[in-house]
Amino acid sequence: MCQNDLMSNQTVIVVDYDGSAAAIADQVSMRYFGQSGHSVKRRASHILPKNKTKRKAFVLLRRMFGDDGLVANWTRTWKGPWKVSWAEQPNKVVFTHKRRSQCLYWEKKELENKLAR
């Protein structure tokens, strides 16, 4: 395990017997995987506004402007509530909270638990 990360003060990197590795994308893991030469980045979940109108605007803006930059940063500041769904089951809400930061924290903890198994 590497130490760092803003949310839990640790980065979990799991290395399998075949040498493949998995981690939650953060500054530490991105530095490690960026140096490895070959990495695949997959979306684990979707954190979206629970309000249908805000959600539609959020998705439209992200499609137009991407997940990085000023518009993406602005959409991250919107008032909640927010909902979380796993990427493989986007229509099944697994967590909600009024603050997006709590959804991110919950998501990270759940992914760490999944990686640890």
Summary of the structure (lengths in Angstrom):
residues: 117
radius of gyration: 15.4
end to end distance: 14.5
largest distance: 46.4
contacts: 279
relative contact order: 0.16
helix: 40%
strand: 21%
